[in-house]
């Protein structure tokens, strides 16, 4: 008398409490992949790092042209400072609202929209103000030299954050961020000199 093979010993239907039973496994596979909760690191990146990086990039790059154009146009550091302050705060409010209103986070898993909006807005203001603060110096040449250094540090820091958390290739990231910032910076300087008649 031959003994039954393992396949023959299995019932046609398995009890529900045995999830590893081949019949139940087939049912799970047929129903499609089960959606998984985002990992902690992924949630942290989506809900904190990405909004902060977005704000830093916008604040650092978008305020370059008006600040340096004003410095070249008027030759007065305080004028550039107040333009930078207005541009940074205005951009921060705009970016914060845009981030908060663009996605409620339910489908995307990007978390609380108000929290993301606050992070983006604050990061935007920070990114714009870092190279605005040097213009508190009353000497235009010194203020410009300090601002140039701060801009370079900002762009490198943004590239590193993007490389560290977004896993972007470092050389490509540095090139994109630094070249993009340099273009906007150059436009601001050129327009300032153009307006000043130089």
C-alpha positions in Angstrom: 0.0 0.0 0.0 1.6 3.3 -1.1 1.5 6.2 1.2 0.0 9.5 0.0 2.2 12.2 -1.2 2.3 15.5 0.7 0.2 17.1 -2.0 -2.4 14.4 -1.7 -2.6 14.8 2.1 -3.6 18.4 1.8 -7.3 19.1 1.9 -9.0 20.9 -0.9 -9.7 23.8 1.4 -7.5 24.8 4.3 -8.8 26.4 7.5 -8.4 30.1 7.6 -6.2 29.9 10.7 -3.4 28.3 8.5 -2.3 31.2 6.3 0.7 29.3 4.9 -1.5 26.6 3.5 -1.0 26.5 -0.3 -4.7 27.1 -1.0 -4.7 30.2 1.2 -1.5 31.5 -0.3 -3.0 31.2 -3.7 -6.0 33.2 -2.6 -3.7 36.0 -1.2 -1.6 36.0 -4.4 -4.7 36.2 -6.6 -6.0 39.2 -4.7 -2.9 41.2 -5.6 -0.1 42.7 -3.5 -1.1 44.1 -0.1 -0.3 47.8 0.4 2.4 48.3 3.0 2.7 51.1 5.4 5.6 53.4 4.4 8.8 52.7 6.3 9.9 55.1 9.0 12.8 56.4 6.9 10.5 56.9 3.9 7.9 58.8 6.0 10.6 61.0 7.6 11.9 61.9 4.1 8.5 62.5 2.6 7.1 64.5 5.6 10.2 66.4 6.8 13.2 66.3 4.5 11.5 66.8 1.2 9.5 69.9 2.4 12.6 71.4 4.1 14.7 70.7 1.0 12.1 72.3 -1.3 12.0 75.4 0.9 15.8 75.7 1.2 16.2 75.4 -2.6 13.5 77.9 -3.4 14.6 80.4 -0.7 18.3 80.1 -1.6 17.8 80.4 -5.4 14.7 82.6 -5.9 16.0 85.4 -3.8 19.5 85.7 -5.4 18.4 87.8 -8.4 16.5 90.5 -6.5 19.1 90.9 -3.8 22.2 91.1 -6.0 20.3 93.2 -8.6 19.4 95.7 -5.8 22.9 95.8 -4.5 24.3 96.5 -8.0 21.5 99.0 -8.8 21.6 101.1 -5.7 25.1 100.4 -4.3 23.4 100.5 -0.8 23.7 97.3 1.3 20.7 98.2 3.4 18.5 98.4 0.3 19.6 94.9 -0.6 18.9 93.7 2.9 15.3 94.9 2.9 14.7 93.6 -0.5 16.1 90.2 0.6 14.0 90.3 3.8 10.8 91.1 1.8 11.6 88.4 -0.8 12.5 85.8 1.8 9.4 86.3 3.9 7.1 86.7 0.9 8.5 83.5 -0.7 8.2 81.7 2.6 4.5 82.5 3.0 3.8 81.6 -0.6 5.7 78.3 -0.5 4.2 77.4 2.9 0.7 77.9 1.6 1.4 76.1 -1.7 2.8 73.1 0.1 0.0 72.9 2.7 -2.8 73.3 0.1 -1.3 71.1 -2.7 -1.6 67.8 -0.9 -3.6 66.7 2.2 -1.2 63.8 2.6 -4.0 61.1 2.8 -3.2 59.4 -0.5 0.5 60.3 -0.9 1.4 59.5 2.7 3.2 62.8 3.1 1.8 63.6 6.5 0.0 66.6 8.0 -0.3 69.4 5.4 0.0 72.1 8.0 3.2 70.7 9.4 4.7 70.3 5.9 3.6 73.9 5.1 5.3 75.3 8.2 8.5 73.3 7.4 8.6 74.5 3.8 7.8 78.1 4.7 10.4 78.3 7.5 13.1 76.6 5.3 12.3 79.0 2.5 12.8 82.0 4.8 16.0 80.6 6.1 17.3 79.9 2.7 16.7 83.4 1.6 17.9 85.1 4.8 21.2 83.4 5.0 22.7 85.4 2.1 20.6 88.5 3.0 22.2 89.0 6.5 25.7 89.9 5.1 24.1 93.1 3.7 23.7 94.4 7.2 27.3 95.3 6.8 27.5 98.9 5.6 30.4 98.3 3.4 29.1 97.1 0.0 32.3 95.3 -1.0 32.5 93.4 2.3 28.8 92.5 2.2 29.1 91.2 -1.3 32.1 89.1 -0.5 30.4 87.6 2.5 27.2 87.0 0.6 29.2 85.2 -2.2 30.7 82.8 0.4 27.3 82.2 2.0 25.6 81.4 -1.3 28.3 78.9 -2.2 28.0 77.2 1.2 24.2 77.1 0.9 24.3 75.5 -2.6 26.8 72.9 -1.5 24.7 72.1 1.7 21.6 71.7 -0.4 23.4 69.4 -2.8 24.7 67.3 0.1 21.2 67.0 1.7 19.8 65.9 -1.6 22.6 63.4 -2.1 22.3 62.1 1.5 18.5 61.6 1.7 17.4 61.4 -1.9 20.2 59.1 -3.0 21.0 61.3 -6.0 24.4 60.9 -7.6 26.7 63.4 -5.9 28.4 64.8 -9.0 25.0 65.2 -10.8 23.4 66.8 -7.7 26.2 69.3 -7.2 26.2 70.2 -10.8 22.4 70.7 -10.9 22.2 72.8 -7.7 25.4 74.9 -8.1 24.9 75.5 -11.8 21.2 76.4 -11.3 22.1 78.8 -8.5 25.0 80.3 -10.4 22.7 81.1 -13.4 20.2 82.9 -11.2 23.0 84.7 -9.3 24.5 85.8 -12.6 21.2 87.1 -13.9 20.8 89.2 -10.7 24.3 90.7 -10.9 23.9 91.4 -14.7 20.5 93.1 -14.2 21.9 95.2 -11.3 24.8 96.4 -13.5 22.5 97.0 -16.4 20.2 99.1 -14.3 23.1 101.0 -12.9 24.3 101.8 -16.4 27.3 99.6 -16.1 
